[in-house]
Amino acid sequence: MSDPVEQLLAILDLEKLEEDLYRGVSPDNGWQRVFGGQVIAQALSAAIRTVPEERGCHSLHAYFMRPGDPAIPIVYAVDRIRDGRSFTTRRVVAMQHGAAIFSLSASFQRHEAGFEHQLAMPDIPKPDELPDAKALEETLLQNASPAVRRYFQRQRAIEFRPIFMEHYLSDDRLEPYQHVWVRCRGEIGDDPMLNTVILAYLSDMTLLDTALFAHGLSVFDERVQAASLDHAMWFHRPARVSEWMLYTQDSPSSSGGRGLTRGSLYGLDGTLIASVAQEGLIRPRRGET
């Protein structure tokens, strides 16, 4: 399947094996392990299929236990923890080779009105003021490492427009924050659950990088071993992932071989859509200092 958006939609369309049991596949992209955002999105998709349509996901909490094998399907088992009057709770375990590779707990809530407030979106350049993918390739990426160039030149369903690229072009120790405009390249429509699942998918992109900027490194550096350990997300307001969203990120701490990162996803109009937190493994590879 050549179209990246069609490919993304296909991997999110899980096969039902039995009641509360689903199977998902991975794209054939030559990766050694399954992208973490894919496993989050597929597990959330499995949970959603067991929840009344009028209840939307308001939070998820997940742990990565083993790297996923892209060569074989992933089986997702859903446990119906609770169905209350306002909230529904589900737990999903992802299995490969007879072992758990990932677990996710998600909570769903029927829509209700309540208090409203949010922090304001940072005042930064809008996407149409920034270089598009072609302009990035012709200018900034000329000075990037081969790994960085491959990442940003790869055809994918999610489009990026970083506010700045210094973190990927320099070995300097820089402030651990970044702002990236993101969107799905295709028109997804208004289906709230599909938009939520794709939002969860893209939330794992670029996030762990932020913890390495303070050390003059990035996840593309061969001297670094990096992997997601856990992932939490809170969905505040409806998303339309086909429209530009600002993913603003920071890393308050790294210690013990782990880095903590936080993110906020804003709509183009400044609406806070979702909040994200992730801790990841970041440590020198053996023999590196």
N, C-alpha and C positions, 0 to 999 in steps of 0.2 A: 504494500500500500504506500504510494508515493506521497500523498498529501499528509503533512504532519498533523493537521487538525483532525482529519478523518482517522488517522492512526490513534490519536489520543482518545477520541470518542470510542473507538473499537476496544481499546484495552480497558476502558471504564465500563463497558457493557458486559458485565459478568455473566457466566453461565451458571444456571441454577442446577445443582446436582441432586439436592434433596431439600426438604424443609430446613431453612436456616443454614444451609451449606452451599457455598458458591466457589466457582473456580475462575481465576483470572490469569491472563497470559502477559508476557512482556514483549516489547518490540524487539526486532532483530537489528540492533544498532551497534553490535560489536563490543558492548560494555562487559566488564568482568563481573559486575554485580548490578542488581536491580536498583534503579533510582529510588531513593527513600520517599520522595513525593508521590511516586506511583503507588507504593504500598499503602501510604496514608490514604490516598484517594480511593483505591480499590476497597480497602477495609471500611472506609466511611460509606462507600456505595453499597457494600453488603449490608451494613447496619441499616441504612435508609430503607432498604427493601423490606424490612420487617417492622417499619414504623408507620402509623397513620399519616397520610399525605399532608394533613393540615398541621402537623408538628414539624417545625424546622430545627436543625441542629444549632444549638447555641454554644456548645463547647466540646472539645475533644482533648484527650490526653493519651499519648502513645509512647511506647518503648520499642527501640530496635534491639533485638537480641543477637541475631546472626545476619551476615550478609545474604541477600536473596540471590538465588541462582537464576539468571535470565533464560537459561536453556530449557527449563521445565516450568509447568504451570504452578501457581500458588493457590492453595485451598484455604478458604476463609470460613471459619465456623463462628456463627453468631449465637451468643447467649442472651436470652431475653431476661435481663436482670429485673426490670420493674416496669410496669405500666400504671402510672398514677393518673389522677384527674387532670393535672397540668403538665407533668413531666414524664418522659419515657427514657429509660436507661438501657443501653446495650453495651455488651463487651464482645470484641471480635479478636480471635486468635488466627494468625496467618501461619500456615504449615508448609514445609518443604522437606523432603527426604526424611519424613517421620518425626520432625522436630519443629518446635515453634521458632519462627524467625522474627515475630513482631506481634505486639498486642496493642489494642486500642479500646479505650472506653469513651463513649460518646453519650451526651445528654441532649434530649430533644424537648421542645416546649411548644405548647399551643400559643398562637399569637395573642398578646395582650398589651394594652396601653399602660404606660407608667411614666416615671420621671425620665427626663431626657437631658443629657449634657455630654460634651466631649471636649478633648483637647484640640486646639486648632492645628490644621495642617501647616507644616513649615512653608515659608514663603520662598519658593525656589522656581527656577525656570520650568515652563510647561513643555510637554513632549515635542510640540511643533517648533520649539526654539532650540532643540538639541539635534545633534547628528543622527541620521537614521542609520540602518545597518550598512548600507553602501558607503555612506560618508565615513563611518567608523573604520571600515575596512581600508579606505583610501588614505586615511590620515593617521589616527591614533594607533590602530592595530599594526601599522608598519613597524612600530618600535616595540611591539609586544613579543613575548616568548611564543614559540610554536604552540605550546599547550593553550595559552590564552587565545591565540588566533583561532585555533580549531574550535574552541568552545563557542566563541562569539560568531563564527562563520557557519556553524552547524545549522542545518534546516530543522526547525522545531516549531511546535504549535504555539509556544509562548515567545513574544517579542519583548526585547529589553531596550531601554534607552537610559543608560547611566547618566547621572548628573556630572560625575567626574570619573576619570579612569586612572588617576595617579596611583591608586593602590595596586593596580595590575601592571603598571609600567615602571615602578620604582622599588628599590630595596630599602628605602628609607622607612623608619618607624613613624607611622602616621596615626592620626586620631582614629579610634576604632568606631567609625560610623560611616554610613553611606546612604544615598538616596537613588533609587532606581525606578523609573516608570516601567510598568509591565502591562501586558494585555494579551489575550488570546488572539491569534491572527485571523481566525474565522468568526463568523457570526453564529453565536451559540443560541441566541434567543432568550426568552424570559423565564424558562423553567428554573424555579428557585433551587431545587435540589441539584440539578446539573451544574448550575453556577457555583453552588457551595462546594461541590466535589472538585471542580477545576480550580477553585480558589485554594482549597487545601493542597492540591497537587503543586501549584506554583509557589506556595508559601515556603517550600523547602529549598527553593532556588536562591542562590547568592547569600543566604542567611549566615551559614557557618563561616564564610569567608571573612565576615566582619571581625571575628575574634582574633584573626591572624594579622590584621593590619597593624596593630600596635607593635608587632614583632618584625615588621618588614617582610612578611611572608604572605602567601595566598594558598588556597587549596590546590592550585596548579603547580606548586613547587614540589619537585620530586623528593626534596629533603623532608617533607612533612607527611605524616600519617594522619588522615582526617576522616571522621565518620560521624554521622548523627547518632546520638545515644537516646535522646528522648525529644518529644515535640508536643507542644501544647498550643491550642488555638481557641480563640473566643470570637464568635460571630455576632457582631453587634447589630448590623443593618444589612438589608439585601444587597447583593453584589450583581453587577453585570460585567462579567469578565471579558467581554468583547470590547469594552471601553477602557481607556487608559486609567490605571490606578497607580498611585505613588506608594512604593514600598520603602519606608524609611526605617533604618536599622541602626542599632548600636550594640556594643558589647561592654557591659559594666565590669566584667572580671574574667580572668583566666587563672587557673591554678590546678595543681594536681593532675596535669595532663588533660584538663578539660577546659573548654571555653563556653561561657554563657552568652547568648545573643538574644536580642529582643527586636521585634518588628511591629510596625503599624501600617496597615493598608488603608489608604484614603482614595475616595473617588475623585474624579477631576474637579468636581464642585466643592471639594473640601470635606465631604462627609466621611467620618471614620467608619470603615466597613468591618474591619477585623483587627485583632491583636494577636501576636504570635510570640512564643518564647521557645528556645531550644538550647539544650546543652549538647556539645559535641566533643568527641575525642580529638584533641590536637596535640601531637607530640612529635619530636624528631624521630625519623626512622632509625633503626639500629645502625650504629656506626656514625650517625650524624650528631653534631652538637650545635 
